[in-house]
């Protein structure tokens, strides 16, 4: 009951907390092999729903606290080492504690930004004593735990023919030919080549690995914590890999009446988008394409098979060719920092000022290679580039009076916060180049 819980702009003893605050066990976060700390929240606290939209490596999941509260943005506010952020930009191994403020009473101090709940994250600090070096890491693999039982080519032909007959329409020619040959009992000779298991071609057994080294220590006058981390995930769909490198430096120092410190982190992460050729996701195309189509065709430009859509009655793209002939890579460099100073004016009155700065440099390079994969061909070789730089700062000044009188505990707090942010974007609205037409860059530079 004497456990200390981090609440908005301060701490309270667990027994004094009357609002809905969930305390997440930091050890359970560290043991979860995930790319983002919010993925580790799944199933460990009631009232918190964590859902990955597509399950792509490195993707930020949707977090809902006590359900959906708006038709617009329903993501919670993240407060990391006292600095408000829109995402949980911290790795699991650096987390010291995590509290989830779930009701209106606990979130009210953050105003409208806390309407969807608040997740407060405190990162690690060193402990007094000699320097301590620790290493942790793991290596594993992941795969699609269950695959769909799809129709073979004969079952597909039978179903398509029956469906068109019921609707009074003409089935595609390939389905008609297969059904006619199946009904005569003659050997099937309508098409040659290997029958393709598209699930086997699209899914893979992907490696996942993480390594973390940290150094910590301290003295009677302060403490320090330094960590470096390396994370890589290949994904269960081919050509959707993700990697991340990060470093963190935290320190806290104090004299008799003054405290100061900083929390600084840098993360570089890179991921490759899953292609959506023609507006459909890879898994949807994998299900829709018929198994009589081979993956490769060395006789066409690009080397991946296409087909005549009128013969099969659908226009699904070759999902393997779509993934391998287009490479869209996102590059992110994220720098976050905050420094604080705290002064004891007298015994029960403390003034604290905190300045936080965040910089996010985002670049995207999307290269598509010309490929003859009808009906969803890539007609030209194109390169599209995008770049964004976002920075923000927050300055917070807080005055806190705390007095304990016998069994009574009184806390009064007043705070003033100012924030600013800016985004500068660079777009190339048309492809940088088209090798077929030799049309070059049409660029625009836009700040907003």
N, C-alpha and C positions, 0 to 999 in steps of 0.2 A: 504493500500500500504506500510505501515511501518512494516508489519509483517516480522519477521525474519525467513528465510528458511535455514535449514541445508543442506550444499552442501559438496562436497568432501573436507575434511580437513579444514572445516571452516563454516562460516555462511555468508549470504547475505540478504539484504533487498529484499522483494518480488518484488518491482518495478525495482530493478537492475538485476533481473534474466532474461536472454534471452534464455536459453536452456529449454528443455522439462523436467520439474520437477513437479511431482504431489505431493501435500500435502494431506495426509490422516487425516481425522478428528479422533482424539483419542477417542472422546466420542462414535463414531459409532463402534469402535473396542470393547470397553468395554461392549456395549449392545448386542454383538453377543455371543450366547451360543455355543462356539466352543472350541476344545481342543488346537488348535494352532492358533497363531495370523495371520498366512498367510491365513487360511480359511476365516477370517473376511475381506479379501481384495476383495472377490467376489462382483463384481458389483458396487464398490464404487469409482472406478477411471477408466477412459477410457484408453485403450491400455494395460490393465493388465488382463491376462487370468489365472484363478485359477481353476484347475481341480483335483478332487480326483480320483485316479485310481480305487479303489474298494470301497471307502466309509467306510473302516474299522475304528472303534474307535481309535483315536489317530494317525491315519496315516498322514504323511506329504504329502500335496498336491503338484502337479506340478504347478509351477508358470512360466508363459511365459510373457515377457515384449515385446510388439510389435512383437509377433509371434515367430516362430521357426527360429533360426539363425544358427543352426548347427545340423549335424547328430549325434553328440556326446552329451556331457552335455550341456543342454540349461537352467539350473537353474541360477538365478541371484546371485550376490554376496551380502551377508548380512553384514552390518557393525553395530554392536551393541555397543553403547558407545565408538565408535572409534576403536573397535577391529574387523577385518575381520573374518567372519565365513561362513561355507557352508550351514547353516540352521538357521532358525529364532528361536533360543533357548531362547524364552522369552514368558511370558504369557501376555494376552491382558491387564489385569488390572494394569500391571507394566509399560505400555507404556505411555510416555509423548508426544512424537511426532514421526511421521513416514513420511519420504519423499522417493519418488520413482524417481530415476534418469533414464530417459528413452532413451535419445539420446546419440550419440557419443560424443558430446561436453561436456555434464555433466559427463559422465563416463570415459572420457579419462585419467583423473588423476590416475585411478586405473589400467591402462594398460589392458593387455589381460584378467585379472580376471573380469573386468567390461564389457566385450563384450556382455554379455546377460542382461545388466542392473544392477543397484545397488539399494538395499533397505537399507536406513539408518534409524536405530531405536535408539531413545534416551529414556532411562528409567527415571522414576520419581525421583525428588529430593524434599527435604523438603522446607518449606517456613518459613520465620522468624516469630516468635511468640511462644506462648505456645504449648506444645505437643498436637497433634490432633490425636484421635483414630477414625477410621472409619471401618465399616463392610458392606460388600455387599455379596449377595448370591442369588441363585435361585434354584428351583427344577422344573423339567418338565419331559416329556416323549417324545419319538420319535418312530415312526413306519413306515413301508413301506406305503407310501401314495397311492400307486396303485399296484395291483397285476395282474398277467397275467391270462387271461381266457384260461385255458388249456383244452384239450380233456378229456372227461370221458372215462371209459374203453371200452364202445361200440363204441364211435367215433374213439378211437385209433385203435381198431381192424379193423374197416371198412377202415380207411385211410391206414393202413399198408398193408392190403390185396390188395387194389386197386393199391398201389404203387408197390408191388411185381409183381402183374399181368401185369402191364404196362412194367416192366423191364424184364419179362420172368423168374422170380425167384420164389422160393417157400416161401410163408409167414411163419412166425413162427407158431408153432402148437397152441399156446394159441389164437392168432388172428383168425386162421381158425376155431377153435372150437366155439368161440364167434359168429362169423359171421354166421356159420351154424345154431346155435341155435336161433339166432335172426331172421333168415329167415324162420324158421319153426313156429315161434310164440310161441314156448314152453317156459316155465319159465326158466330163466337162472340159471343153476346149475353147471357150469364148475368150479367155485372156490367159496370158502366160506371165511368168515372173513370180516372185515371192509374195505370198500373202503377208502383209505388214501388220505387226502388233504395234499400233501407234502408242499405246501406253508404255510399252517397253522402250520405244525409241525416245519418248519425251521425258519420262521419269528416269532418275538416276539415284544411286546411293552416294550421297554427298558427305564429305568430311566436315566436321566442325571441331575447332580447336581454339583454345585460349591459354595465354600465359600472362602471369602477373608477378611483378617484383616490386616490393615496397621496402622503404627504409624509414624507420621512425626512431625517435628518442626525445630526450628532454633533460631539463635541469630544474633547479628551484626557480628559475626566472622565465621559463617558457618551454615550448615543445615544438617539434617539427614532424612533418609527414611528407614523404615523397614516394610517388608510385609511377610505374610505366606499365602499359598493358598492350597486348597484341591479340586481336581476335579475327578469325577468318571462318567463313561459312560458305560452302559450295552450293547449298540449296538442293532440293529434291527435283527441280526442273533444270534441264541442261542450260548452261550459259546464263545463269542468274546469280552469279557469285557476289559476295560482299566481304569487305575487309575493313578493319578499323585499327588505328594506332592512337594511343592517348597517353598523356602525361599529366600529373597533378602535383602541385606543391602547396601545402598548407603549413602555416606556422602561427603561433600565438605567444606573445611575450608580455610581461607585466612587471611593474614596479609596485611600490606601496599603494599608490592611488591611481595609477594609469595602466591601461591595458591597450594593446594594439596587435594587429595581425593581418593576415591576408590568406585568401583562397584563390589559387590560380590554376586553371586547367587549359589544356589544348588537345583537341581531337581532330584527327584527319580520318575521314571515312569515305569509302568509294563503293558504289554498287552499280550493277548493270540492270537496266530495266528489262522486264519481260515484254516482248514485242506483242502488239495487238494489231496484226495485219488485217485491215478491213474493219477495224473496230471491235473485233472479238478477242476474248482472252484465249491464251494458248490451250487451256484445258477444254474450252468449248469447241475449238477447232479440232482438237484431238478426238473428241467424241463424235463429231459430225462427219469427218472425212472417212471414206470407205476403205476397207482393208485391201482392196485389189491394187491400190496405187503404191508403187515402191517409193522409198525415201529418196534414192539417188537416181539421176539420169545423166550419165557422163556426156551425152550427145547434145545437151542444151546449155545455154549460157547460164553459168552459176552452178551447174551440176546437180540441182535438186528438181525432182519430178513435178510436173504439172499434169493437167488432164483436161479433157473436154467436159465442161460442166453439164452440157445438154444430155450427155450419155448417162450421167449418174444422178441428175436431178438435184444437185446441191452445189454450193460454191465455196466450200470450206478450203482454206489455204493449207498448204503443206506446212504443218506446225514446226517441223524441224528446220526446214529451209528458211521459214520466217524468222526463227530465232538466230540461226547461224549467219544469215546474210545481212542482218541489221545489228549494229552494236551501238547502244545508247548508254553511255556511262556518265554517272553523276559524281562529281568531285566536291567534297565539302571540307572546309577548314574552319573550325569553330574554336574561338578563343573566348573564355569567360574568366572574369576576375572580380574580386571584391576586396576592399581594404576597410578596416574599421579602427576606430579609436574610442576608448571608453574611459571616462573620468569620474571618480567618486568625489562629488562635490562635498558631501559629508556622509556620515555613516549610512543613512537610509535613502539617499538621493543620488542617482547615477545618471549621467548624460552620456549618450552613445551616438556617434555619427558613423554612417556606412556609405561608401560609394562603390557601386557596381558597374561594370562595363562589359558588354557582350559584342563580339564581332563575328559575323558569319559570312564567309566568302564561298559562294556556290557557283560552280561551272558545270555545264552539260555539253557533251559532244555526241552528236547523233549521226552516225555514218551508215548509210544504206548502199549496198552494192547491187548494181543492175543484175537482175535475175529473171529468167523466163520461166516463171512458175504459174502459168495460167491455171485458174481464173484470177488469182491474186498475185500477179507478177509485180516485181519492182522494175518499172519501166526505165529508170535512169539511176545513175550513181549520184548520190547527193550527200552533202555534209551540212548539217545545221548546228549552229553554235548559240549558246545562251550563257549569260553571266549575270549574277546578282551579288551585290554587297549590301548587307544589312548591319547596322550598328545601333546600339541603344545604351543609354546610361540611366541610372537611378541613384538619387541622393536622398538619404533618409536621416533625419535627426529625431532622436527620441529621448524623452526625459521620463524616468521611472522612479516612483517612490514606493518603497516596500517596507512594511513594518509588521513584525510579529509580536503580538501581545498575548501572553499565556497561550490559550487554545485558539486565539483569533489571528487571522492572517489578512492583512490589508495591502492591496496593490493598486496604485494609481499610475496611469500611463498617459502621456500625451506625445503625439508624433506628427511630424510634417514630412511629406514625401513629394519629390518632384522627379519627373521622368521625361525623357525625350528619345526619339528614334527616327531613323531615316533609312530609306532603301534606294539604292542606285542600281538601275537595271540596264543591261545591254542586250538587245535582241537582234537577230538576223531573221526577219519575217519570211524571207524567201531562202531556199537552199543556197549555201555559200557557193557551190558550183554544181553544174550538171554536165557530166562528161559527154553526154549525148549531144547537147546543144552548145556546149562551151559558153554558157551564160554564167557570168561571175557575180560577185557579191553585190547585193542590194542591202545596205546596212542602215540601221537607225540606232541612235543613242538616246535613250529616254530616261529621265530621272523622275521619280515619283515618291 
